[in-house]
Amino acid sequence: MIKYNIIIVGAGPAGCYLAYKLKNQGLDVLLLEKKTFPRYKACAGGLSKKAYDILFSENKNIKNIIEKTVKKQLFVRNNKFTLTDPKKELIYMTYRSDLDNFLMKMAVDNKTVYFKDNVIIQKINKKDNTISFLEKNKEKKISYDVLVGAWGGNVRFNKFVDLYPFERFDLSSSWEGPVGPKFSKYFDEYVLSQIMKKYPGFVCYIFPKSELITAGIFTSKYPFPPVWKYLWNDFMDFWKLDKSIKPHYAVIPIRDPKKPVAKDNILLVGDAAGLADPFVGEGIYYAFISSMIAAKNIINFFKKENYDLAGEYNKNIDSKLFDVLKWARSYESFFNRYPNLSFWSGSECSLGNEIVNSFITGEIKYNEVKKIIKHSVRRIFS
Ligand SMILES: Cc1cc2nc3c(=O)[nH]c(=O)nc-3n(C[C@H](O)[C@H](O)[C@H](O)COP(=O)(O)OP(=O)(O)OC[C@H]3O[C@@H](n4cnc5c(N)ncnc54)[C@H](O)[C@@H]3O)c2cc1C
């Protein structure tokens, strides 16, 4: 039976970036993907500056798949329009099919990292460390030393490996199409965030690409209130978008911080571990961070005798992300309780807007309260 040191299931940002980090480390890595690449993925395609910087430091060619770099923001609170210009790069717009294909190519060298797409996984057998799948209708069985779940929101697979670290789910939906007559004057430079009085707890957005826009709606309210159809209708009416194009929906799993994201020789990364920002639904950055941590631990596992892979990975994930995501949860519950005040403070209040922007760029992390206070004091007295 063929054996790989590491099998990664899922070739999204988490799986591909992990494979890239494990390349040329003297290990055999197999990346398995159920869809045929390049594939569509429901996503707004916004790389925050902090996520972009990670990729740019690895491969400058990332700029070739950036459709637009946005510095300015349009906020709409009920019917009030606010334009801001923080004069710094905030979000790099791309299409997920391009991004994930770029990441896959960055990882795969067919010497240490191999890729198979269009495969159907049938069984993961934890007892004998094997995985069975169908490739071109042929059944294959391969063994592994380490298995990594990077299957995103396909949480059915979490049950197969007995690791279900979720507290709840965020829900996001996105629509891609022409800009329409009303947003066209903002299209070149602005990203939109909008709330509507009738739909508390929901944020609508428009992420402009070079020719089209991605419009979307996000909520961290769970269970999901059954208003989506009406909200999409009102949002599309507001911006006069083409209603014949239908939005795609997908969940973003959110971690229960008390539950482990690894056991024995099985690790979870990215959405499969619930490691996304529950406040704004940003997941690509956290996919990169969790994969960086996974790579470091997997390399140690193969180098050091008696290395506690799962224990160390759980510990490292918690020390790097526990606090940040805990604070994100507090911002999220504040937003759900006081949507108007919360949205106002991050947009119309210039100090609040500066702080939110520094979260996007990575200058300040959610949990860096001292930095937030220092910045606020300096700003108030300047
Ligand atoms: C509508 C929407 C908009 C979003 N917008 C943004 C945004 O603008 N910026 C941002 O940072 N985040 C955004 N997110 C969140 C972001 O998409 C995810 O957090 C991110 O994709 C997580 O990466 P991942 O690699 O963990 O999972 P994914 O990107 O979901 O990748 C998982 C991969 O695994 C594959 N797979 C699944 N099951 C199997 C299986 N059984 N066998 C083999 N392969 C399998 C899938 O086909 C997929 O390719 C958005 C999410 C949604 C739903």
The ligand as an SDF file (V2000), in Angstrom:
LIG
                    3D

 53 58  0  0  0  0  0  0  0  0999 V2000
  -20.0550   33.8670    1.5420 C   0  0  0  0  0  0  0  0  0  0  0  0
  -18.7460   33.8760    2.2680 C   0  0  0  0  0  0  0  0  0  0  0  0
  -17.9050   34.9640    2.1330 C   0  0  0  0  0  0  0  0  0  0  0  0
  -16.6520   34.9520    2.7660 C   0  0  0  0  0  0  0  0  0  0  0  0
  -15.8010   36.0080    2.5490 N   0  0  0  0  0  0  0  0  0  0  0  0
  -14.5640   35.9950    3.1080 C   0  0  0  0  0  0  0  0  0  0  0  0
  -13.6330   37.0250    2.8210 C   0  0  0  0  0  0  0  0  0  0  0  0
  -13.9030   37.9330    2.0310 O   0  0  0  0  0  0  0  0  0  0  0  0
  -12.4140   36.9850    3.4230 N   0  0  0  0  0  0  0  0  0  0  0  0
  -12.0670   35.9790    4.2890 C   0  0  0  0  0  0  0  0  0  0  0  0
  -10.9490   36.0010    4.8360 O   0  0  0  0  0  0  0  0  0  0  0  0
  -12.9310   34.9760    4.5580 N   0  0  0  0  0  0  0  0  0  0  0  0
  -14.1620   34.9440    3.9740 C   0  0  0  0  0  0  0  0  0  0  0  0
  -15.0170   33.9060    4.2140 N   0  0  0  0  0  0  0  0  0  0  0  0
  -14.5650   32.7930    5.0660 C   0  0  0  0  0  0  0  0  0  0  0  0
  -13.6120   31.9120    4.2310 C   0  0  0  0  0  0  0  0  0  0  0  0
  -14.2180   31.5790    3.0100 O   0  0  0  0  0  0  0  0  0  0  0  0
  -13.2380   30.6280    4.9640 C   0  0  0  0  0  0  0  0  0  0  0  0
  -12.9790   30.9040    6.3150 O   0  0  0  0  0  0  0  0  0  0  0  0
  -11.9990   30.0220    4.3170 C   0  0  0  0  0  0  0  0  0  0  0  0
  -12.3200   29.6020    3.0150 O   0  0  0  0  0  0  0  0  0  0  0  0
  -11.4830   28.8350    5.1250 C   0  0  0  0  0  0  0  0  0  0  0  0
  -10.4850   28.1570    4.3870 O   0  0  0  0  0  0  0  0  0  0  0  0
  -10.3450   26.5760    4.5310 P   0  0  0  0  0  0  0  0  0  0  0  0
   -9.2110   26.1830    3.6670 O   0  0  0  0  0  0  0  0  0  0  0  0
  -10.3460   26.1970    5.9490 O   0  0  0  0  0  0  0  0  0  0  0  0
  -11.7200   25.9820    3.9340 O   0  0  0  0  0  0  0  0  0  0  0  0
  -12.3020   26.0880    2.4450 P   0  0  0  0  0  0  0  0  0  0  0  0
  -11.8560   27.2830    1.7580 O   0  0  0  0  0  0  0  0  0  0  0  0
  -13.7640   25.8300    2.5700 O   0  0  0  0  0  0  0  0  0  0  0  0
  -11.6400   24.8510    1.6930 O   0  0  0  0  0  0  0  0  0  0  0  0
  -12.0030   23.5320    1.9890 C   0  0  0  0  0  0  0  0  0  0  0  0
  -11.7070   22.6780    0.7690 C   0  0  0  0  0  0  0  0  0  0  0  0
  -11.9390   21.3260    1.1120 O   0  0  0  0  0  0  0  0  0  0  0  0
  -12.6540   20.6960    0.0740 C   0  0  0  0  0  0  0  0  0  0  0  0
  -13.3660   19.5640    0.6700 N   0  0  0  0  0  0  0  0  0  0  0  0
  -14.4560   19.6020    1.4620 C   0  0  0  0  0  0  0  0  0  0  0  0
  -14.8090   18.3570    1.8090 N   0  0  0  0  0  0  0  0  0  0  0  0
  -13.9060   17.5360    1.2360 C   0  0  0  0  0  0  0  0  0  0  0  0
  -13.7450   16.1330    1.2080 C   0  0  0  0  0  0  0  0  0  0  0  0
  -14.5670   15.3250    1.8400 N   0  0  0  0  0  0  0  0  0  0  0  0
  -12.7160   15.6120    0.4900 N   0  0  0  0  0  0  0  0  0  0  0  0
  -11.8530   16.4010   -0.1620 C   0  0  0  0  0  0  0  0  0  0  0  0
  -11.9580   17.7410   -0.1920 N   0  0  0  0  0  0  0  0  0  0  0  0
  -12.9820   18.2970    0.5090 C   0  0  0  0  0  0  0  0  0  0  0  0
  -13.5460   21.7790   -0.4780 C   0  0  0  0  0  0  0  0  0  0  0  0
  -13.9810   21.5060   -1.8050 O   0  0  0  0  0  0  0  0  0  0  0  0
  -12.6080   22.9950   -0.4150 C   0  0  0  0  0  0  0  0  0  0  0  0
  -11.8470   23.1150   -1.5830 O   0  0  0  0  0  0  0  0  0  0  0  0
  -16.2770   33.8740    3.5950 C   0  0  0  0  0  0  0  0  0  0  0  0
  -17.1300   32.7920    3.7580 C   0  0  0  0  0  0  0  0  0  0  0  0
  -18.3600   32.7720    3.0940 C   0  0  0  0  0  0  0  0  0  0  0  0
  -19.2450   31.5720    3.2670 C   0  0  0  0  0  0  0  0  0  0  0  0
  1  2  1  0
  2  3  1  0
  2 52  2  0
  3  4  2  0
  4  5  1  0
  4 50  1  0
  5  6  2  0
  6  7  1  0
  6 13  1  0
  7  8  2  0
  7  9  1  0
  9 10  1  0
 10 11  2  0
 10 12  1  0
 12 13  2  0
 13 14  1  0
 14 15  1  0
 14 50  1  0
 15 16  1  0
 16 17  1  0
 16 18  1  0
 18 19  1  0
 18 20  1  0
 20 21  1  0
 20 22  1  0
 22 23  1  0
 23 24  1  0
 24 25  2  0
 24 26  1  0
 24 27  1  0
 27 28  1  0
 28 29  2  0
 28 30  1  0
 28 31  1  0
 31 32  1  0
 32 33  1  0
 33 34  1  0
 33 48  1  0
 34 35  1  0
 35 36  1  0
 35 46  1  0
 36 37  1  0
 36 45  1  0
 37 38  2  0
 38 39  1  0
 39 40  1  0
 39 45  2  0
 40 41  1  0
 40 42  2  0
 42 43  1  0
 43 44  2  0
 44 45  1  0
 46 47  1  0
 46 48  1  0
 48 49  1  0
 50 51  2  0
 51 52  1  0
 52 53  1  0
M  END
$$$$
